[in-house]
């Protein structure tokens, strides 16, 4: 009943958000009409009007939402939750706070144990007490490893006093001091004031060399940690004492650690299989049932090296000898299997529950994408923006910056892995077990549709289609899903997918509240005119739709659109009214159309990222670039006829990055021509040029205008680039210079050594440089 009421509350909040978005859509239409009436050179766009009945309809909806909220509030009172009472009792964890472990029960951690012991026993001279964090996701057995170290004889010899304290999610100094005292003397002193506890602990330590293990630390408050550390420094022989911390969060590790964290990895497949046999079979039975052992080998692969997952699945199969029981475990996701509170999924869910609610929502959304996907923060942040998961930016911050901050927070808490940093974004993966967790917690909101799917809950908000069957007509149950906000069409094989216009058209008519639509890499030939009815749409991806030749003019009605991706769509015609998308922040386009050669005043005023890819017939970038007053990133790739960049770029005071790749005909000569050019105050930070056969000069106008902000330059595969100009010594903020495969490059500027900010110079395959 309680869960049902929560579901009702979530649905009403979605309804409220829809009403707010309707206000926003009407405001955008009004703004566009006002701009059209004041612009000197008008661009034709579809007729827009604000219905007179709009305020009346909205007032009725607000009234219905208020009535629903009143009903739900009455329901919650029946549960007697005591929400207004302040809970005084601290959280009591069911996990035992002890240091005992049987070494023979621990598999595959000998090397990790030796590595940590080496660090602990090595003499150190620190002004602060040395702290060594062990970091890893839940289920890797960080505590078990710490127990192995704690009980080793070598540790006992070096540290006469050993202390074990289980911290958990409440970092309370008084309680922690009590636990430390209890570990030393077994006396319970809860309730005493902090001053009394400090005095007692100081007497117990009194110059002794100690090892303190703080197990399962979640606290990210640096002040609280400093308070404990400074207190310990005044007690005992702190220069020879050590603290060992276990945590799931690299952010915690960076706060507490004085030594490089030990990042605990998963077990090898061999060790995992050995552990699985121990939990799944009675001794010797694995030899009696070799067919089950073969299935067990496949089950172990699902665990991705996490010992708790191995134990969880192994224990589910203990003393079961029927083939179908083992195949059921093999063929099902871990999140669908029954588990006890100490098994892997509840353990990972504890980490999830510690996330702030906005990060929970962002992470959960990633369940729509299949396992083993390599994510790209550029896409993911745009997804989050489209469906309204990002909070309003602070001063001097953009929405994309907030999204990137969210990603880094998830990274620091161990929810993403295999992170690779690119110049302006990150690539990353999610551990399969984390993905299983996300499938579990997202099932009320998110659903992946397969060919065998026959039903869906009516309150589902986000859909992905994740196999390669042709989409010709929507499944009948989709007609009941009126609140869908996301429609992702994924081609798992990498080949273009068959999607018929009638499927898309029916989806548009049914899903009126769509925020995100991804039809990329499909054989869709025509985008239906009904796309113009999707007033709430913020993200549209048609990349790779190679049979599509033009866009309907109704696309220009999408005034909420933030992201438009048209990569490798061979458009022979682009509606000129596309410029009237006043909310658009990201545009990626492939076209030979000349209709985009002029940008008019007031158009694309919100555009921050412009990517021009494979625009083979374009010789020059649009006139009127000065009107793109919000542009931060300009990316131009494989535009083979492009000769130059426009001087109007000098008016783009927010431009931070220019990337030019595979534009063989471009030269960037752009000199300063007058006092106005001498006094420019630009913000360019990075310039990347790769694969330009015609490049001989650099854009002095832009670079010297950005002398105090410009940080990074990469020039690669430019065979006719001969000289780095002397004026480069004026780029006083330059930190990184990379030159590669420029065979004609023969000299560097004399003043390069005066660039005191320069940290990295990398030169490869430039034979003329001595």
N, C-alpha and C positions, 0 to 999 in steps of 0.2 A: 504493500500500500504506500509506504514511504517512497519507494523507488518510482512508483507511478506518479506521485505528486511532484517529484523532482522532474520527471519527464514532461509533465504538463507545464511546469514553470519554465523549463528550457524552451518549449514550443512557443509560449507566450512571449518570451524575451526575443525569440526570432521574429515574431509578428511585430513587436515594437520596433525592432531594428528595420524591418521592411517599411514601416510608416515613416521613420526618420529618413530612410533612403528616398522615399517618394518626395518628401520635402526637398531633399538635395537635388533630385532630378529636375523638379520644376524650377528650382533656383538656377540651375545650369541652363535650362532652356531660356529663361528670362534674360540671363546674362548674354547668351549668344544672340538673342534678338536685339538687345541693346548695342552689342558690338557691331552687328550688321548695319544698324542705323547710323553709326558714327564713323564707320570705316570709309575712307575716301574711295578705295577701289574694292568694290564688292565682289565676293566669290559666291556663285550660285550654290544654294544648298536647299535640301528639302524643306517644305513649309513646316514651321513649328508654331504651335499655339498653346496657350494654357487654358484648359477648360474652365468655364465659370463654375461648374459643379464641383471642382476639385476640393475647395475648402470644406464643403458639406460632406463629401465622401470621407475625407480624412477625419473629420470630427466624429462621424459614426464609428469609424474603426478605432479611434482612441477610446471612445466610450466602451466598446466591446472589450478592448484589452484591459481597461480599468476594472470592468466587472469580473473578468477572468482572474485577475490578480487578487481581487477581494476574496473570491471563492477559494483560491489556492492558499491565501493567508489563513482563512478559517480552517482549512484542512491541516495546515502545519500546526495550528494551536492544539489540535487533537492529539498530536504526537508527544506533547509535553516535553519539548526539546530543551527548555530552559535556556534559550538563546540569549536572554537578557542577563543571565547570571554569569558572573565571572568564575571560571573554573579555577579552583585553588590547588587541587591535587595535581602534582606533576605527572607527566606521562610515565607509566611503568612499563618497561620493555619486558617481553617474555624471554628474551635472550639471556642466557647465563653469562655472568661476568666472571669468568675464571680463566686461568692460564694453563690448565691441564690438557694434554693431548697425548695419545699413544702414537709414537713415531711410526710404528709398523703399519698403522692405518692410513698414513699419508703417502700418496703416490705422486711421483713426478716433480717434487719440489726441493730435492736435495741441492741442486745447483743454486736455486734462488736463496735457499737457507745459507749456503756458504758465502754467497755474495754479500748478504746483509751482515752476517757475522764478521766478515772481513772489515766492513766499514765500522762496525761497532767497537771492535777490539783495537782498532788502529788508534794510537795516541793522537790527540788533537789539542791545539791551543786556540780556543775561541774566546772572544770577549762575551759572547752569548752562549748559552747552553746549546750544544749541537742537537738538532732535530732531524730525524730521518723519516720521511713519509713513505709508506707503501700504498700505491695507488692502483685501482682497477675497478671494473664494474662488479656489481653484486654477483656472488656465486663463484668467484675465482678462488675463494678461500684465503683471503688476506689474513683473517684472524688466525686460521690454522697455521699459516706460515709464521706469523708472529709468535704463536705458541711454541712452534718448533725451535725458533731462535731463543726464546725466553728460557726454555728448559735445557738448552745445550750446556754441557759442562764447562766449555770455554767461557761462556757468558758468566756463569756462576763464579768462576775464578777472578774475572776482571771486575765484576760488579758485586761486592759483598751484599748489597741491598738491592732487591728486585721488587718492583711495584707494578701491579696490574690494575688498571681502572677502565671500566667500560663507560664510554661517554654518551653515545647515542645522540639523539637530536636536541637534547636540552643541555646546553653548555652553561650550567649554573655553578659559579665558583664555590659557594658554600657546600653544595652537594658533592662536587668533585673533590674538594679537600677532605670531606668525610670519607669518600670512597678510597682515597689514597691512604688515609690513616687506618681505615679498616683493613686494607690490603697488607699493611705492615704489622698491625697489632691484633687484628680481628675484633677490636672494640668498636662499638657503634656509638657515634657521637652526633647523630643527626639532631638538629634543633639548636646547636650551639651557635653563637655569633661568629662571624668570619674572623674577628680579631683573636678570639680564643682558639679557633682552629689553627690559625697561623702560628700562634705561640706553641701549641702542642706539636705541630708538624716540624717546626724549627728544632725543637728538642729531640724529636725522633731522628731527624736527618743529621744534624750536628756534625757537619764536616765529612760525612760519609760519601763515598762514591756510589752512585745509584743508577739503575736503569729503570726508567718509567715508561711503561707501555700504555698509550692512550688508544683504546680500541674503538673503531667506528665513530670517527669524528665527523660531524656535519657542520659545525659552526663556521660561518663565513664572516663573523664580526671580528675584525682585526683588533679592536680595542679590548675585547674580552680575552683574546688569546694573549695579548701583551700583558694584561693584568696577571694571568697565571704564570707566564714565563718570568716576568720580573720578580714575582714572589719567590719562585724556585731558585733564582740566581742568588738570593740572599741566604739560602740554606744549602747545606751540604757542600761537597767538593764539586762545584758546578763545572769547572773546566775539564774534569775527567768523567763527569756524569753524562748520560745520553738520554734522549727521549725518542722512542719509536712510536710512530703514529700510523694507524690504518685508516684509510678514507676512500670513498668512491669518487671524490671530487678533486680534480687537478687544481681547482681554484683554492680549495682548502690547503692542498699541499704547498701551493705557492705562498700562502699566508703564513703557515707555520714552519715550513722547511728552511733550514739553514744549509742543508746538503741536498744535492740533486735528488729528486724523488726516484724511488725504485718503482718503475711501471711494470706491474705484474701481468704477464701474458697468459694465454690459455695453455693447457697441456697438449702434448703431442698426441696424435691419433693412437699411437701404440699405448701410451699411458692411459688414455681415456678408455680404450677397449679393455685393458686390464682392470680398471676401476669398475667398468660396466659389468664384467663377468662376476666380479666380487659381489655386486648388489643384485644381479638378476638370477644367478644360479646358486644352488647349493654346491658345496665343494665337490668338484669333479663332474658335475652334471653337464658342463659345457662340452665335454668329450662324448657324452651320451647323446646329445642333441646337436650335432654339427649343423643341421639345417637352421636351427634357431640362432646359432652363433653367427651364421652368415647374415641373417636378417639383423641381428644385433650390431654387426659391423656397420650396416647402413644407418641404423638408428643413432649410433655414436656420431656419425658424420653430421647429423642435425644439431648436435650439441656445441659445435664450433669451439671445442677445447675448454668449455666451462664445466668444471668438475661437479658443481651442484646440479647442473642440468643432467649430467650423466647419472648421478645418483638418483635424481627424481625419476627418470625414465626406467632405470634399472630396477628400482624398488617397485614400480608399477607392475613389473613382469615377474617378480620373484615367485618361484614355484609354479608359474604358469607354463604349460607345455603344449598348448594348442597353437597350431600354426596361425590361425586367424586372429588370435589375441595379439601375437607379435606383429602381424601385418597391420593391424589396426593402429598400433602405436607408431609404426614406421610411416604409415600413409597419412597421418593426421598431424596438423600443426600442434605444437606444444600447448598453445593457449586453449585448445579445445579439450585437453585432458584433465581429469580430476586431480587435484593437488592438495596437499596439506599445507599448513601455514609456514612450515620451514622449508618448503620446496622452492624451486627456482623462480616460478612466476610471482608468488607473493614477495619473494626477496627483491626482485627487480621492481615490483610495484611500489615497494617502500621508497625506492629512489624517485620514482615518478611522483609519488605523493608529496615529496619534499620540494618539488618544483613550484614556483609561483604559478598561479592559474593561467596567466597569459602564455607562459612557456609550455605548460601542459597542452593548451589548445594548439599551439604551433607544432609541437612534436607529434601530437596525435594525428594531425592532418597528413603526415608523411606515410601513414598506413595505406593510403590510396595507391602508392607506387610499389611495384613488386620488390621482393627481396633481391639482394645483390645489385641493386641499382646504384650507379655512381651519381650522386646528387651534385647539383651546381647551385651555389648560393644565389647567383643572379636570378635563376628561375624560381627557386624556393621562396626568396624574399618577395618576388612579384606575386607568387601564389598567395602568400600570407596577406599582402596588401590588398589583393583582389577580394578576398572574402572577409576582410575587416578584422584581422587578428592582431594588427599592429597598433599600439597606442600612439597618441599624438606626439609628434617630435617636440623636443625641447628647442630653446632658442639656438639659432645657428646650426640646426640639425635637420636633415631631410628624412622622409619616410624610409628610404632605402638604408640610411645610416642606422636607424632604429632596428630594422630587420637584421642587419649584419651584427648589430650588438646582441640581438637575441640568439643568433647562431653561435657567436663566441661564448655566450653564457651556457648554451647546451653543450658545447665542446668542453668547456671547463668542468662541467659536471659529469662528463664521461658518457654522454648519450650518443655521440658521433665518434667515428674512428677513421683511420686511414686518410687523414686530412692532408690535402696538398694545396699549398698557397700559390695562386696565380697573381699577376699584378693587380687585378681589381676584383677578384672573387676567389672563392675556395671550392675545391672539389672534396667530397667526403662520402663515406658509407655509413650504414647503420648495421650494427651487429644483428645477426638473424634472431637472436633471443630478444633483443630490444624490439625488433619488428613484430615478433609474436606478442609481446606485451602491448604494443600499440594496437594490434588487431583486436586484442581483448578489451582495451579501454575505449576503443572508438566504435564499437559495434552498434551503439545507439544512433550515431551520426553518419558514419562512413560505411560504404558497401562497395565491394568489388564484384562486378557482374561477370559471370562466365556463361558459356553456352548451356550449361546444365542448371543455371539458376532459375528457379521457378517462382520465387516469391521475394518480397522485400517489405519491411515495415514502412508504414506510411509517413513516419516522421524522419526518414532518412534525408539528409541534407547534401551529402557529397557522394557522387558516383564515379567509379572508374570502370571501364570495360577492358579486361586484361587478357583476352586471348584473341586469336586471329580470325575468328569466324566472321564472315561477311555480315554487316549490319544493314539489313534491307528495310525492316519495319520494326518498331519498338516492341519488346515483349509486352503482353497485355497488362502485366502487373505494374509496369512503369506509369500507366495512366493514372494510378492512384497517388503518385508521388508529386504533390503540388508544390512542395517547398524546397525542391532541389536547387542548390546554389553552385555546385561544381559538376561539370561533365568532362571527364578525361577519357579520351579514346587512345588506348595504348596498344602499339603493335609489338608484341613480345619477340617476334622473330627478327625484327629490324627491317622487314620488307613493308612496302606500302600496303595499307589495309583497305578493303573494299567497304565504302560507306555510301549508301545511296541517298539521293536528295530527299526522298520521302521520309527516311529515318530522321534526318536532320530537321526537316520542316516540322515533323510531328513533335520532335523534342522541343523546338522553339515554341510551338503553340502550347505545350504542356508545362514547360518549366519557365514560367514568367519571371522568376526571381533569380535567374542564372547570374552569377557573378564571374564565373570562370568557365571558359569553353576552349578545349584543346582538341582540334581535329587534325593535328599535324600528321604528316606522312601517311596520308590516305589518298585513295583514288577519287576523291570527291571532285566533280567537275564544275559544279555550280554552287555557290553559296546562296541559299534561298533569300528572297527579298524580305521574308519575315524576320530576318536577323534584326531589322530595324525596330522590332517590337520589344527587344530585350533591353529595356531602359536602364536596368541595373548592371549590365555587363561591364566588367572592368578589365578583363583579360581575354584576349582572343588570339589563338595561335593557329595559323593555317600553313605553317612552314612545311615545305616538302610536298605540298599538294600540286604535283607537276602537271596535272591535267587542267588546272584552273587558269583561265586567261584574263578574267576581269572580275571586278568586285561590283556588287549592286550599289547604286547610289544611296540606298536605304542605310548602308553602313554608317553614313554620316550623321544618322540620328543618335548614334551611341555616345551621347555626351558624357557618360560616366566612365568611358573607356580610359584606362591608365596604360595598358600594354597592348601593342599590336605587333605581332610577329608574322612577317610575310617572307621569310628566308626561303630562297630557291623556289619561289612561286613565279613562273614565267609570265608575269602580267604584261600584256600589251596595252593595257588601258587602266589608268588609275583615276578614280573620280577626283576632280580638283577640289571638291568640297571636303575631301579628307583633311584638308588643312583646318577645317572648322571644328575638329575634335579638340576642344579647348582644355580638356582635362588630361590629354595624352602626355605621359611622362617618358615612355620608352617606345621607339619605333625602329623596327628592323625590317628592311625591305630589299627585295631584288626586283628591279624593273628596268626596262629600256624606254619607258614612257617619258616623253618630254613635258608632260603636264605638271611635273613637279619641279620645273626649272626655276620657278619664281615663288618666293615665300612672301606673302602679303602681310602688312602691319596687323598686329593683333592675333595672328594665327600661330598655333602651336606654342603659345606663350608659356605653357607648363612643361614643354619638352625638355628632358634632362639628358636623355641617352638617344643618340641617333646612330644607327648602324646601316651603312650602305654596302651591300654584299652582291658581287657578280652583276653590277650594273654596267654591262660591257659597252654600251653605246654612249654613255655620258662622258663628255670631255671636260666639263667643268661643273663644280658644285653649284647648287642653287644660288641665284641672285636673291638678295634680301636675307642672307644669313644673320644679319645684325638684328633681325626681329626675334631670333631664338634666344631671348634674354636669359632663359633659365638653363641653357645647355651646359652640361658638365662634362660629357664624354662624347667624342666624335670618333667612330670606328669606320674605316673604309677598307674593304678587302676585295681583291681580285676585280677591280674596275680597270680593265686593261687600257681603255682609251683616255682615262683621266690624266690631264696634263698638269694641273696646278690647283692650289687651294685659293679661295677668294680672300682678298685683303680685308673684307668685312668681318673676318674672324677677330680682328683687333677690337671690335666692339663687344665681344662676348666676355664680360668680366668674370663670369662664373666658370668658364671653361677650364677644366683641370687635366684632361687627358686627351691626347690625339694618338691614334693607332692606325698606321697605314701598312697594309700587308698585300703583297702580290700585285701592286699597281705599277707595272713595269715602265709606264710612260711618264710618271709624275716627277716633276722637279719642284723643290720647295723654296726656290728663290723668293724672298719677300723682304726687301730692304726698308729701312726707315727713310721717310721722304720729307719730313718737315718737323717743326717743333711739336706739333700735335702727336706725332709718332714717338718723339723723344720722351714725352711725359705720360706714356701709357702705364697703367697700374693693373696688370693682368694677374691671373692666379694659376697659370699652367703649371702642372706638377710633373707630368711624364710625357715623353715623346718616344714612340716606337715606330721604326721604319724598317721593313723587311721586304726584300725582293724587288727593289726598284732599280732597273737598269739605267734610267735617265738621271738618277739623283746625283747632283753635283754640289748643291748648296743647301744650307739649313735656313729655316725661317727666322731670320734675325729679328724681324719686327715682333714676333710672338715671344721669342725666347728672352730677348733683353727686356721686353716689357714685363716679363715674369721673373726677373733676376732674383727676387727675394723669396720666391716660392718654388722655383723649378728644382726638382730633386733627382730625376732619373731619365737617362737617355740610352736607348738601345738602337744601334744601326747594324743591320745584318744583311748579307747577300746583296750588296749594292756595288757592282763591279766597277762603276765609273766614279765613285766617290773618292776624292783624292786627298782632301785636306780638311782637318778640323780648324775652323777659323780662329784667329787670335782673340776676337771679341768674346770667346767662350770664357776667358778668365774673369769676365764680369758676372758670371752666373754663380754668385757666392753661396747659394744654397745647395748646389749640386752635390749629391751624396753617392750616386751610382752612375758609372759610365761603362757601357759594354759595347765593344766593337768586334764583329765577327764576319769572316769571309768577305772582306773588302780588299781585294788584291791590289787595287791602285792606291790605297791609302798610304801616303808616304811620310806624313809628319803630324805631330801633335803640337798644340800651341805651347809656347815657352812658359806662359803664366799658369799652366795647369797645376803646378806644384804649390801655387798660392791659394788654391781652393781648399781652405781648411776644413770645410764640411765633407769633403770627398772621402768616403769610407771604402768604396769598392771600385776598382778598375779591373776590367776583364777584357783581354785582347786575345782573339783566336784567329788563326789563319789569315793574317794580314802580313804577307811576306815582305813588303816594302818598308815596314817599320823596323828599324834597327833596335 
